[in-house]
Amino acid sequence: MDRGELLAAIADARPGPVDVVYVERRGEDYSCRVTSPEEPLLLGGGAGEFPDVWLYWSGDWPADDPDRQRELFDDLLAEMETMVTGGDRCRWSPEEPWPRQH
């Protein structure tokens, strides 16, 4: 599936805060699976080979807010792509002392 279909699949699954969303990309094709905490995690989508990139995510999916869904989705895929680009998506300033405070 393409990115639009992937977003629709995740939105249709309506993952809850304890569910795990697995997303993978092989070339330009994406796939995903949403699992509950009782189910085993998936890697490789059953195709037998490792994907180019993959991501597990769990959190509060904004089921009733399409704009936030798009923002979260774009952020998740950008994070996933750092596996191949080597990009740094750290959002913390190096000058901020540890432990982080909000």
SVG drawing of the C-alpha trace seen along z (x, -y; Angstrom):
<svg xmlns="http://www.w3.org/2000/svg" viewBox="-14 -25 39 41">
<polyline fill="none" stroke="black" stroke-width="0.4" points="0.0,0.0 1.1,-3.6 1.3,-6.2 -2.3,-7.4 -3.5,-3.8 -1.3,-3.2 -2.7,-6.2 -6.2,-5.0 -5.4,-1.5 -4.1,-2.8 -7.0,-5.2 -9.5,-2.4 -7.8,-0.1 -8.3,-2.9 -5.4,-1.7 -5.8,-2.1 -3.2,-3.4 -2.0,0.2 -2.0,1.5 1.2,1.8 1.3,0.5 3.9,2.1 4.8,0.3 7.3,1.4 8.4,0.2 9.8,2.3 10.8,0.0 7.8,-2.3 5.3,0.2 4.1,0.0 2.3,2.5 1.1,2.4 -0.4,4.5 -2.0,3.4 -1.7,5.8 -3.1,6.0 -0.7,6.5 -1.6,10.2 -0.6,10.9 3.0,11.5 4.8,8.7 5.4,9.0 8.6,8.4 8.9,8.8 5.2,8.9 5.4,12.6 7.3,12.1 10.3,13.9 12.8,11.1 13.5,8.1 11.9,4.8 14.0,1.8 12.8,-0.1 10.3,0.7 8.8,-0.9 6.8,0.1 4.7,-2.5 2.3,-2.6 0.5,-5.6 -2.7,-7.6 -3.9,-7.7 -6.1,-10.8 -9.0,-8.8 -11.4,-11.8 -8.9,-14.4 -7.8,-13.9 -5.4,-16.8 -3.6,-15.3 -3.6,-11.9 -1.8,-13.3 0.7,-15.1 1.4,-12.0 1.6,-9.8 4.0,-12.1 6.2,-12.2 6.2,-8.4 7.3,-7.9 9.9,-10.6 11.3,-8.8 11.2,-5.5 13.1,-6.9 16.0,-7.8 16.9,-4.1 18.1,-4.5 19.1,-8.2 21.0,-8.3 19.2,-11.6 19.0,-12.9 15.5,-13.7 16.4,-14.5 14.2,-17.2 16.2,-18.0 18.7,-20.8 22.2,-19.6 22.3,-22.4 19.3,-21.1 20.4,-19.3 19.5,-15.7 17.0,-14.5 14.7,-16.1 12.1,-18.4 8.8,-19.3"/>
</svg>
